[in-house]
Amino acid sequence: MAVTSVRSISLLGLTGTLVDIEIDISDGLPVYTLLGLPDSALIESKDRIRAALVNSGEAWPNRKVTVSLTPAWLPKSGSNFDLPIAVGLLRVQSHLPIIDSESEVIIGELGLDGQIRQVRGVLPALLAAKQFGIKRAIVPAGNYQEACLVNDLEINAFSTLRELLLYLRTGEKAESLTLDLPLNDHSEANDLMDVMGQLNARAALEVSAIGGHHLLFIGPPGTGKTMLAQRIPGILPELTNEQALEVTAIHSIAKSLNSGEIFRKAPPFVAPHHTTTATAMVGGGSHVIKPGAVSLAHNGVLFIDEAPECSTGVLDSLRQPLESGEVSISRAVGSVNFPARFILVLAANPCPCGKFSGKGRSCTCSSQQIRRYATKLSGPLLDRIDIRLQVDPPTRSDLASNELGESSAIVRSRVQAAREIAAARFKQYPWKTNSQIPAKYLRSEFRAERSAMALLHIELERENLSARGFHKTLRLAWSIADQNRNQTPTKENVQTAIAMRMGSDLL
């Protein structure tokens, strides 16, 4: 046989495309030609595949070799085509039995010694393959755990090229891998009972978790802003299987998975440093478009400490994903949409030195410095924040008390109960949480009581609320109503929501 075909998957973001790898060996001067818009990693595959075959005891064809990756118009990137090309080269020389490859995909990178190395994006690639009717998959052993998350797909994983060739020739496997998915219950390392005092902050965290509302903590250093933010995932409900699969696929693309994070059902917590770039925040890349922090935090929490210290444009790059729940990235290789629905938590000091307050602290900043520091958080971004909270230092009695506050498990049970109320209310709608209610529905099906709506309109006329703030406050009131088991937001619920948005004391 002079021509054979092997199948693999090309990924662009989370979208996979089935690629047919056609290999032709003909008479002529020994040359290796790769067609189909390959990138530099693919062009270099020739030397990796040659060394892997030779070091595995196989022969390299000393003839004219042409490899075509179709569809030809689609740019191909990455080293995950090494293994299917190597298998195709052996099949076209009749060194391997020819089988029906229409229902099989092969994914893997080869080392020079014949090792099959782990690659990124196996989970979304196999999810795409399943949609194309693929029944079997050959993957690296390092990707076996995530590959097994795809149901109704026969998974065969191998560590070396020798083991794979033995299986293809005889059906024997050198070793049998076992599926060992770790338990991913909520970690008790960051429990809410560790927080001393801070009753206002605790109340704000619970409402935020119920409806998926964004938070801004403002307070001096050492008051517990970071400590509070780290405990939000512990009071959020566990992810559903569908959500966990989506989160795992994103982290697989970013190559940030380890054995303890496969099919993680605890909401992710991502905390980029304030020196991060806009590209690292929203995602990007030239040859391979990778998800940024906003997508890695999908279905979880994105925490930015020292938010005013971020570079110009980094925080404002969050505005579009906060509104749409996804981020769109366009590069020369194509356009990619990554999901990015998360709870944003910002932490900031009241001034550059952090000591400005009305309680006698000795602030050394000038009024101009304080104003300049405050303007680093732009108005359009602040308008998208649902809850603004002043975090004061814990009192002496708080620190001296031996009584522990409520644990994360207790608060999480209340959050889960409130979310179930919201889910029952939204069962005929495509959204599940109060923060996702579209504005037009807030003016019709999901209005508050008449007195509560009147209060909101008064705040709107006084210009204390923008049109966006009006809707965000009403969504916040729905979460407070669910917390209190109210059928409709009352005037008291709206007053509490306004106080949370304005940063007033709740207790």
KEGU-585858 format. One line per field, with one value per residue (C-alpha): residue number from 0; residue in three letters; y, z, x. Coordinates in nm, 4 decimals, decimal comma. Layout:
REM KEGU-585858
k <- c(NUM|...);
r <- c(ALA|...);
yy <- c(Y|...);
zz <- c(Z|...);
xx <- c(X|...);
REM end
This chain:
REM KEGU-585858
k <- c(0|1|2|3|4|5|6|7|8|9|10|11|12|13|14|15|16|17|18|19|20|21|22|23|24|25|26|27|28|29|30|31|32|33|34|35|36|37|38|39|40|41|42|43|44|45|46|47|48|49|50|51|52|53|54|55|56|57|58|59|60|61|62|63|64|65|66|67|68|69|70|71|72|73|74|75|76|77|78|79|80|81|82|83|84|85|86|87|88|89|90|91|92|93|94|95|96|97|98|99|100|101|102|103|104|105|106|107|108|109|110|111|112|113|114|115|116|117|118|119|120|121|122|123|124|125|126|127|128|129|130|131|132|133|134|135|136|137|138|139|140|141|142|143|144|145|146|147|148|149|150|151|152|153|154|155|156|157|158|159|160|161|162|163|164|165|166|167|168|169|170|171|172|173|174|175|176|177|178|179|180|181|182|183|184|185|186|187|188|189|190|191|192|193|194|195|196|197|198|199|200|201|202|203|204|205|206|207|208|209|210|211|212|213|214|215|216|217|218|219|220|221|222|223|224|225|226|227|228|229|230|231|232|233|234|235|236|237|238|239|240|241|242|243|244|245|246|247|248|249|250|251|252|253|254|255|256|257|258|259|260|261|262|263|264|265|266|267|268|269|270|271|272|273|274|275|276|277|278|279|280|281|282|283|284|285|286|287|288|289|290|291|292|293|294|295|296|297|298|299|300|301|302|303|304|305|306|307|308|309|310|311|312|313|314|315|316|317|318|319|320|321|322|323|324|325|326|327|328|329|330|331|332|333|334|335|336|337|338|339|340|341|342|343|344|345|346|347|348|349|350|351|352|353|354|355|356|357|358|359|360|361|362|363|364|365|366|367|368|369|370|371|372|373|374|375|376|377|378|379|380|381|382|383|384|385|386|387|388|389|390|391|392|393|394|395|396|397|398|399|400|401|402|403|404|405|406|407|408|409|410|411|412|413|414|415|416|417|418|419|420|421|422|423|424|425|426|427|428|429|430|431|432|433|434|435|436|437|438|439|440|441|442|443|444|445|446|447|448|449|450|451|452|453|454|455|456|457|458|459|460|461|462|463|464|465|466|467|468|469|470|471|472|473|474|475|476|477|478|479|480|481|482|483|484|485|486|487|488|489|490|491|492|493|494|495|496|497|498|499|500|501|502|503|504|505|506);
r <- c(MET|ALA|VAL|THR|SER|VAL|ARG|SER|ILE|SER|LEU|LEU|GLY|LEU|THR|GLY|THR|LEU|VAL|ASP|ILE|GLU|ILE|ASP|ILE|SER|ASP|GLY|LEU|PRO|VAL|TYR|THR|LEU|LEU|GLY|LEU|PRO|ASP|SER|ALA|LEU|ILE|GLU|SER|LYS|ASP|ARG|ILE|ARG|ALA|ALA|LEU|VAL|ASN|SER|GLY|GLU|ALA|TRP|PRO|ASN|ARG|LYS|VAL|THR|VAL|SER|LEU|THR|PRO|ALA|TRP|LEU|PRO|LYS|SER|GLY|SER|ASN|PHE|ASP|LEU|PRO|ILE|ALA|VAL|GLY|LEU|LEU|ARG|VAL|GLN|SER|HIS|LEU|PRO|ILE|ILE|ASP|SER|GLU|SER|GLU|VAL|ILE|ILE|GLY|GLU|LEU|GLY|LEU|ASP|GLY|GLN|ILE|ARG|GLN|VAL|ARG|GLY|VAL|LEU|PRO|ALA|LEU|LEU|ALA|ALA|LYS|GLN|PHE|GLY|ILE|LYS|ARG|ALA|ILE|VAL|PRO|ALA|GLY|ASN|TYR|GLN|GLU|ALA|CYS|LEU|VAL|ASN|ASP|LEU|GLU|ILE|ASN|ALA|PHE|SER|THR|LEU|ARG|GLU|LEU|LEU|LEU|TYR|LEU|ARG|THR|GLY|GLU|LYS|ALA|GLU|SER|LEU|THR|LEU|ASP|LEU|PRO|LEU|ASN|ASP|HIS|SER|GLU|ALA|ASN|ASP|LEU|MET|ASP|VAL|MET|GLY|GLN|LEU|ASN|ALA|ARG|ALA|ALA|LEU|GLU|VAL|SER|ALA|ILE|GLY|GLY|HIS|HIS|LEU|LEU|PHE|ILE|GLY|PRO|PRO|GLY|THR|GLY|LYS|THR|MET|LEU|ALA|GLN|ARG|ILE|PRO|GLY|ILE|LEU|PRO|GLU|LEU|THR|ASN|GLU|GLN|ALA|LEU|GLU|VAL|THR|ALA|ILE|HIS|SER|ILE|ALA|LYS|SER|LEU|ASN|SER|GLY|GLU|ILE|PHE|ARG|LYS|ALA|PRO|PRO|PHE|VAL|ALA|PRO|HIS|HIS|THR|THR|THR|ALA|THR|ALA|MET|VAL|GLY|GLY|GLY|SER|HIS|VAL|ILE|LYS|PRO|GLY|ALA|VAL|SER|LEU|ALA|HIS|ASN|GLY|VAL|LEU|PHE|ILE|ASP|GLU|ALA|PRO|GLU|CYS|SER|THR|GLY|VAL|LEU|ASP|SER|LEU|ARG|GLN|PRO|LEU|GLU|SER|GLY|GLU|VAL|SER|ILE|SER|ARG|ALA|VAL|GLY|SER|VAL|ASN|PHE|PRO|ALA|ARG|PHE|ILE|LEU|VAL|LEU|ALA|ALA|ASN|PRO|CYS|PRO|CYS|GLY|LYS|PHE|SER|GLY|LYS|GLY|ARG|SER|CYS|THR|CYS|SER|SER|GLN|GLN|ILE|ARG|ARG|TYR|ALA|THR|LYS|LEU|SER|GLY|PRO|LEU|LEU|ASP|ARG|ILE|ASP|ILE|ARG|LEU|GLN|VAL|ASP|PRO|PRO|THR|ARG|SER|ASP|LEU|ALA|SER|ASN|GLU|LEU|GLY|GLU|SER|SER|ALA|ILE|VAL|ARG|SER|ARG|VAL|GLN|ALA|ALA|ARG|GLU|ILE|ALA|ALA|ALA|ARG|PHE|LYS|GLN|TYR|PRO|TRP|LYS|THR|ASN|SER|GLN|ILE|PRO|ALA|LYS|TYR|LEU|ARG|SER|GLU|PHE|ARG|ALA|GLU|ARG|SER|ALA|MET|ALA|LEU|LEU|HIS|ILE|GLU|LEU|GLU|ARG|GLU|ASN|LEU|SER|ALA|ARG|GLY|PHE|HIS|LYS|THR|LEU|ARG|LEU|ALA|TRP|SER|ILE|ALA|ASP|GLN|ASN|ARG|ASN|GLN|THR|PRO|THR|LYS|GLU|ASN|VAL|GLN|THR|ALA|ILE|ALA|MET|ARG|MET|GLY|SER|ASP|LEU|LEU);
yy <- c(0,0000|0,3405|0,5628|0,5297|0,7544|0,8099|1,0413|1,2944|1,6132|1,9753|2,2156|2,5868|2,6943|2,4423|2,3611|2,0456|1,9592|1,6090|1,5909|1,3168|1,2496|1,1037|0,9531|0,8629|0,6899|0,6875|0,6409|0,9365|1,1172|1,0759|1,3788|1,4490|1,6932|1,8117|1,9800|2,1439|2,4750|2,3267|2,5490|2,5295|2,2551|2,0395|2,1112|1,9930|1,6685|1,4914|1,4624|1,3651|1,0911|0,9597|0,9332|0,7763|0,5110|0,4221|0,4062|0,1816|-0,0693|0,0407|0,1533|0,5009|0,4909|0,5943|0,7194|1,0199|1,0748|1,3124|1,3839|1,5809|1,7161|1,7761|1,9956|2,1791|2,5279|2,4808|2,5950|2,3073|2,3583|2,1573|1,8312|1,6035|1,4852|1,3073|0,9753|0,9442|1,0297|0,7635|0,5017|0,6044|0,5701|0,2121|0,1224|0,2560|0,0343|-0,2672|-0,2909|-0,2648|-0,4308|-0,2069|-0,1589|0,0539|0,3953|0,5795|0,5382|0,5862|0,8922|0,8981|1,1824|1,2095|1,3685|1,1586|1,1890|1,1036|0,7817|0,6684|0,7903|0,9046|1,2354|1,3980|1,6730|1,9501|1,9557|1,5816|1,6144|1,8777|1,6946|1,3668|1,5427|1,6793|1,3369|1,1801|1,4297|1,3151|0,9541|0,8309|0,5116|0,4525|0,6732|0,6175|0,8710|0,9146|0,7375|1,0748|1,1811|0,8606|1,0012|1,2961|1,0903|0,8483|1,1326|1,1000|0,8426|0,5834|0,6069|0,3208|0,4636|0,2997|0,4722|0,3932|0,5207|0,4254|0,3687|0,0087|-0,0652|0,0857|-0,1098|-0,4337|-0,3659|-0,2817|-0,6010|-0,8521|-0,6871|-0,7251|-0,4443|-0,4249|-0,2781|-0,2103|0,1418|0,1983|0,4929|0,6647|0,9887|1,1629|1,2787|1,6510|1,7469|2,1004|2,1545|2,2415|2,4170|2,7532|2,7403|3,0428|2,9708|3,0905|3,4485|3,6421|3,8877|4,0576|4,0003|4,2425|4,0652|3,7243|3,8412|3,9839|3,6597|3,4544|3,6772|3,6821|3,3023|3,2709|3,4821|3,4861|3,8578|4,0433|4,1912|4,4782|4,4797|4,8106|4,8223|4,8681|4,5949|4,3015|4,3232|3,9869|4,0808|3,8019|3,5589|3,6289|3,5918|3,2565|3,1177|3,1944|2,8656|2,6785|2,8180|2,7707|2,4544|2,1775|2,1941|1,9753|1,7053|1,9247|2,2261|2,0153|1,8723|2,2241|2,3456|2,0423|2,1003|2,4621|2,3645|2,0885|2,3473|2,5624|2,2512|2,3328|1,9970|1,7619|1,4360|1,6187|1,8375|1,5829|1,6311|1,8806|1,9455|2,2183|2,5644|2,6922|2,9816|3,1860|3,4721|3,6358|3,8794|4,2479|4,2734|4,0367|4,1521|4,1954|3,8965|3,6726|3,7980|3,7395|3,4899|3,4987|3,3849|3,3940|3,0308|2,8679|3,0664|2,9773|3,0701|3,3447|3,3859|3,4822|3,1470|2,9432|3,0901|2,9864|2,8578|2,9759|3,2836|3,5304|3,7245|4,0266|4,1600|4,5142|4,5841|4,9578|4,8521|4,6654|4,8067|5,0370|4,8445|4,5144|4,5696|4,7322|4,4223|4,2451|4,4574|4,2556|3,9078|4,0415|4,1385|3,8474|3,5563|3,4728|3,6205|3,6478|3,6403|3,7044|3,6212|3,5417|3,1695|3,2334|3,3521|3,1686|3,2044|3,0840|3,0714|3,3158|3,3229|3,3800|3,5749|3,8670|3,9690|4,2835|4,3936|4,7442|4,9639|5,2962|5,4865|5,4142|5,3780|5,1892|5,3806|5,6231|5,5883|5,7828|5,5969|5,7859|5,6027|5,8065|5,8329|5,9887|6,0354|6,3725|6,4317|6,4339|6,0934|5,9517|6,0825|5,9532|5,6116|5,5917|5,6738|5,3707|5,1707|5,3104|5,4081|5,1615|4,8740|4,9769|5,0001|4,6280|4,5391|4,4338|4,4533|4,7084|4,6470|4,8449|4,5929|4,7319|4,5735|4,3169|4,4575|4,3521|4,1578|3,9714|3,8604|3,7716|3,5677|3,1889|3,1422|3,0310|3,1599|2,9457|2,6928|2,6951|2,3767|2,5442|2,8520|2,6342|2,4447|2,7744|2,8852|2,5544|2,5866|2,9420|2,8339|2,5533|2,8103|3,0167|2,7074|2,6147|2,9696|2,9626|2,6049|2,7235|2,9741|2,9177|3,0786|2,9385|3,2230|3,5661|3,7542|3,6212|3,7473|3,9571|4,3195|4,2834|4,0108|4,2301|4,4781|4,2155|3,8678|3,9412|4,2762|4,3434|4,4614|4,7962|4,9814|4,8207|4,9245|5,2771|5,2912|5,1842|5,4489|5,7165|5,6168|5,6208|5,9739|6,0924|5,9514|5,7237|5,4352|5,4072|5,2065|4,9119|4,9683|4,9651|4,6167|4,4874|4,6052|4,4314|4,1079|4,1432|4,1926|3,8639|3,6825|3,8436|3,7422|3,3809|3,3886|3,5037|3,2682|3,5588|3,4931|3,8432|4,1014|4,3254|4,6869|4,5676|4,3344|4,6217|4,8489|4,5860|4,5474|4,9257|4,9328|4,6527|4,8323|5,1670|5,0141|5,1068|4,9099|4,6231|4,5653);
zz <- c(0,0000|-0,0975|0,0915|0,4359|0,6627|1,0405|1,2362|1,5090|1,6537|1,6070|1,8837|1,8609|2,2078|2,3280|1,9736|1,8167|1,4466|1,3088|1,1076|0,8557|0,8306|0,4852|0,4309|0,0949|0,0337|-0,3249|-0,5224|-0,5409|-0,3468|0,0334|0,1464|0,4073|0,3077|0,5508|0,4079|0,5664|0,7290|1,0045|1,2669|1,3698|1,6287|1,3588|1,1059|1,3603|1,4112|1,1400|1,3521|1,6673|1,4814|1,3054|1,6332|1,8166|1,5463|1,5211|1,9009|1,9202|1,6793|1,3735|1,0298|0,8813|0,5146|0,2958|0,0219|-0,0625|0,2219|0,1895|0,4900|0,4325|0,7181|0,6033|0,6026|0,4400|0,5086|0,8892|1,0686|1,2733|1,5832|1,8578|1,8877|1,9457|1,5817|1,6370|1,7400|1,4659|1,1982|1,3363|1,3350|0,9821|0,8564|0,9859|0,8457|0,4994|0,4968|0,6073|0,9319|1,1193|1,0351|0,8484|1,0473|1,0150|1,1258|1,0589|1,4202|1,5886|1,6854|1,8004|2,0105|2,1553|2,1471|2,0975|2,2769|2,1001|2,3031|2,2027|2,5122|2,4548|2,6352|2,7914|2,5850|2,6671|2,5743|2,5608|2,7332|2,4970|2,2016|2,2926|2,3629|2,0081|1,8717|2,0337|1,8517|1,5222|1,5929|1,7090|1,9188|2,0164|2,1231|2,1768|2,4191|2,6348|2,9704|3,1406|2,9983|3,0871|3,3876|3,2040|2,8904|3,0933|3,1817|2,8303|2,8398|2,5677|2,4310|2,4433|2,5858|2,5298|2,6939|2,6509|2,7932|2,5083|2,1355|2,1860|2,4086|2,1532|1,8631|2,0656|2,1237|1,7577|1,6407|1,9018|2,1044|2,4215|2,6710|2,8712|3,1715|3,2705|3,3863|3,6473|3,6783|4,0074|4,0259|4,3596|4,5842|4,5499|4,8478|4,9742|5,1450|5,5118|5,5007|5,4524|5,6855|5,7561|6,1297|6,1251|6,0636|6,3889|6,4008|6,0660|6,0833|5,7969|5,5764|5,6605|5,5652|5,2371|5,1518|5,2020|4,9803|4,7172|4,7140|4,6879|4,3763|4,2291|4,2987|4,2664|4,5710|4,6569|4,9939|5,1067|5,4286|5,5903|5,5585|5,7935|5,8381|5,6709|5,3126|5,1567|5,4278|5,3525|4,9765|5,0122|5,1975|4,9316|4,7381|5,0639|5,0942|4,7274|4,6282|4,4568|4,0790|3,8809|3,6605|3,3544|3,5212|3,6511|3,3036|3,1562|3,4209|3,3670|2,9898|3,0359|3,2710|3,0303|2,7529|2,9848|3,0840|3,4508|3,5525|3,7999|3,9496|4,2322|3,9994|3,7560|3,7521|4,0359|4,1806|4,4222|4,2599|4,1384|4,3110|4,0944|4,2398|3,9851|4,1160|4,0682|3,8302|3,5806|3,2225|3,0372|2,8155|3,1182|3,2639|2,9661|2,7647|2,4347|2,2602|1,9109|1,7936|2,0632|2,2178|2,5862|2,8424|3,0916|3,4600|3,3919|3,2185|3,4683|3,7339|3,5389|3,7780|4,0686|4,2157|4,0653|4,3424|4,2724|4,5765|4,5773|4,2800|4,2425|4,1893|3,8664|3,5446|3,3313|3,1341|3,3245|3,5424|3,2625|3,0493|3,2917|3,1937|2,8865|3,0506|3,3556|3,1305|2,8851|3,0885|2,8178|2,6638|2,2893|2,1630|1,8006|1,6608|1,3198|1,3689|1,4391|1,6952|2,0195|2,2803|2,6317|2,9058|3,1889|3,4387|3,7813|4,1045|4,0973|4,4330|4,4486|4,7539|4,7971|5,0653|5,1413|5,0416|4,9308|5,2890|5,3928|5,7140|5,5985|5,7970|6,0258|6,3376|6,4249|6,2163|6,1238|5,7445|5,5799|5,2344|5,0920|4,9735|4,6152|4,6612|4,8105|4,5202|4,2624|4,4320|4,4413|4,0694|3,9730|4,0025|3,7110|3,7414|3,4737|3,6567|3,9974|3,8474|3,7680|4,1312|4,3243|4,6833|4,8231|5,1777|5,4214|5,6155|5,9531|6,1773|6,4226|6,7684|7,0806|7,1998|6,8661|6,8975|7,2676|7,2205|7,2383|7,0457|6,6863|6,4138|6,1873|5,9789|5,6002|5,5967|5,7870|5,5650|5,2525|5,3521|5,3709|5,0378|4,8788|5,0138|4,8769|4,5387|4,5205|4,5702|4,2831|4,0637|4,1138|4,0183|3,7050|3,5949|3,2664|3,1968|3,0731|3,3781|3,7304|3,9587|4,0417|3,9043|3,5540|3,5306|3,2102|3,2553|3,0564|3,2926|3,5942|3,4535|3,4090|3,5676|3,8394|3,9819|4,3558|4,5691|4,4709|4,7715|4,7020|4,3346|4,4412|4,6659|4,3775|4,1487|4,4130|4,4289|4,0492|4,0340|4,2949|4,0710|4,3489|4,1074|3,7369|3,5101|3,5451|3,9216|3,9349|3,7823|3,9846|4,3092|4,2193|4,1434|4,4785|4,6480|4,4972|4,6589|4,9942|4,9500|4,8818|5,1922|5,3982|5,2218|5,0770|4,7635|4,6307|4,7370|5,0047|5,0826|5,3613|5,1184|4,8741|5,1549|5,2508|4,8852|4,8499|5,1666|5,0306|4,7001|4,8646|5,1100|5,4176|5,7423|5,7404|6,1168);
xx <- c(0,0000|0,1392|-0,1028|-0,2607|-0,4628|-0,4647|-0,6931|-0,6211|-0,7721|-0,6629|-0,7642|-0,8346|-0,9362|-1,1950|-1,3093|-1,1705|-1,1568|-1,1063|-0,7822|-0,7066|-0,3321|-0,2615|0,0838|0,2314|0,5645|0,6902|1,0112|1,2423|1,5097|1,4713|1,2748|1,0075|0,7329|0,4652|0,1550|-0,1507|-0,0422|0,1804|0,3461|0,7123|0,6502|0,4921|0,7650|1,0235|0,8290|1,0308|1,3453|1,1527|0,9622|1,2763|1,4706|1,1748|1,1239|1,4937|1,5382|1,2315|1,3821|1,1853|1,3033|1,2773|1,1706|1,4616|1,2276|1,0115|0,7608|0,4657|0,2410|-0,0794|-0,2919|-0,6482|-0,8479|-0,5598|-0,7011|-0,6963|-0,3769|-0,2282|-0,0176|0,1456|0,3342|0,0338|0,0527|0,3883|0,2374|-0,0276|0,2304|0,4685|0,1896|0,0908|0,4493|0,4646|0,1239|0,2018|0,5149|0,3028|0,5019|0,1713|-0,1594|-0,4020|-0,7207|-1,0308|-0,9036|-1,2285|-1,3432|-1,0033|-0,7986|-0,4364|-0,2898|0,0607|0,4045|0,7158|1,0467|1,3708|1,3957|1,0463|0,8662|0,5076|0,4825|0,1789|0,0127|-0,2326|-0,5991|-0,6701|-1,0092|-1,1585|-0,9993|-1,1710|-1,5003|-1,4806|-1,3819|-1,6867|-1,9089|-1,7518|-1,8495|-1,5073|-1,5178|-1,1516|-0,8640|-0,4911|-0,3425|-0,0285|-0,0347|0,0035|-0,3338|-0,5172|-0,7053|-0,8588|-0,9229|-1,1377|-1,3740|-1,5210|-1,7973|-1,8629|-1,5090|-1,2572|-0,9339|-0,5938|-0,2974|0,0733|0,4005|0,6352|0,6180|0,7355|0,4316|0,1946|0,3437|0,3219|-0,0472|-0,1159|0,0587|-0,0565|-0,3314|-0,1218|-0,0626|0,2590|0,0778|-0,2786|-0,3573|-0,6250|-0,8596|-0,7812|-0,9733|-0,9044|-1,1853|-1,2371|-1,4493|-1,4298|-1,0967|-1,1193|-0,7816|-0,9551|-1,2545|-1,4689|-1,4552|-1,0918|-1,2113|-1,2463|-1,5353|-1,6064|-1,9828|-2,0528|-1,8003|-1,9450|-2,2944|-2,1616|-1,9777|-2,2920|-2,5068|-2,2320|-2,2172|-2,5965|-2,6291|-2,2769|-2,2257|-1,8936|-1,7202|-1,4862|-1,3076|-1,1569|-0,9587|-0,6170|-0,3523|-0,3933|-0,7705|-0,8394|-0,9364|-0,7305|-0,8383|-1,2035|-1,1588|-0,9813|-1,2818|-1,5421|-1,4905|-1,5547|-1,9077|-1,9984|-2,1902|-1,9974|-1,9842|-2,2186|-2,0651|-2,1160|-1,9516|-1,6609|-1,6020|-1,5965|-1,3490|-1,1249|-1,1260|-1,0141|-0,7313|-0,6301|-0,5916|-0,3793|-0,1759|-0,2358|-0,3837|-0,2243|-0,3448|-0,5215|-0,7246|-0,8699|-1,2457|-1,2302|-1,5749|-1,4685|-1,4985|-1,1585|-0,9831|-0,7451|-0,5417|-0,3065|-0,0461|-0,1213|0,1777|0,0115|-0,0444|-0,3717|-0,2842|-0,2285|-0,5559|-0,7867|-0,5800|-0,3998|-0,0826|0,0582|0,0772|-0,1371|-0,4232|-0,4350|-0,7000|-0,6196|-0,6964|-1,0600|-1,1230|-0,9208|-1,1547|-1,4671|-1,7382|-1,5231|-1,3553|-1,1079|-0,9311|-0,7119|-0,5303|-0,3906|-0,6191|-0,5258|-0,1628|-0,2494|-0,1084|-0,3196|-0,5797|-0,5531|-0,8589|-1,0562|-0,9947|-1,2302|-1,5277|-1,6301|-1,6118|-1,7983|-2,0899|-2,0974|-1,9593|-1,7073|-1,3947|-1,3274|-0,9677|-0,8749|-0,5314|-0,3865|-0,4550|-0,8239|-1,0776|-1,1484|-1,4216|-1,3448|-1,6107|-1,5422|-1,8280|-1,6783|-1,7162|-1,4727|-1,3259|-1,1119|-0,9152|-0,7765|-0,6236|-0,7946|-0,4796|-0,1190|0,0068|-0,3049|-0,3703|-0,6385|-0,9618|-1,1855|-1,0676|-0,7576|-0,5005|-0,1942|-0,2142|0,0924|-0,0651|-0,1633|-0,5188|-0,3924|-0,2270|-0,5461|-0,7575|-0,5115|-0,5035|-0,8845|-0,9179|-0,7084|-1,0309|-1,2304|-1,5942|-1,7162|-1,5439|-1,6795|-2,0280|-2,0033|-1,9247|-2,2346|-2,1085|-1,8642|-1,7517|-1,5401|-1,3312|-1,2227|-0,9581|-1,0961|-1,1546|-0,9694|-1,2730|-1,2880|-0,9273|-0,9620|-1,2792|-1,2562|-1,5794|-1,5403|-1,7684|-1,9808|-1,7910|-1,7855|-1,9963|-2,2813|-2,2788|-2,2524|-2,5670|-2,7606|-2,6148|-2,7147|-3,0704|-3,1024|-2,9662|-3,2192|-3,4955|-3,3533|-3,3100|-3,6757|-3,7767|-3,5607|-3,6354|-3,7909|-3,5110|-3,1542|-2,9878|-2,9509|-2,8360|-2,9769|-2,6755|-2,7569|-3,1175|-3,1429|-3,2483|-3,5717|-3,6952|-3,6198|-3,8725|-4,1435|-4,1446|-3,8882|-3,9908|-3,9691|-4,2612|-4,4102|-4,2603|-3,9216|-3,9300|-4,0277|-3,7206|-3,4982|-3,6469|-3,5819|-3,2139|-3,2017|-3,3482|-3,0982|-2,8222|-2,7023|-2,7564|-2,6856|-2,9146|-2,6742|-2,6588|-3,0389|-3,0499|-2,7562|-2,9147|-3,2397|-3,0533|-2,8772|-3,2153|-3,3362|-3,0404|-3,1198|-3,4849|-3,3839|-3,1657|-3,4667|-3,7136|-3,9157|-4,1184|-4,0447|-3,7838|-3,9312|-3,8493|-3,6174|-3,4375|-3,3847|-3,2600|-3,0043|-2,9023|-2,8560|-2,6476|-2,4254|-2,3803|-2,3052|-2,0605|-2,2662|-2,2626|-2,5111|-2,5298);
REM end
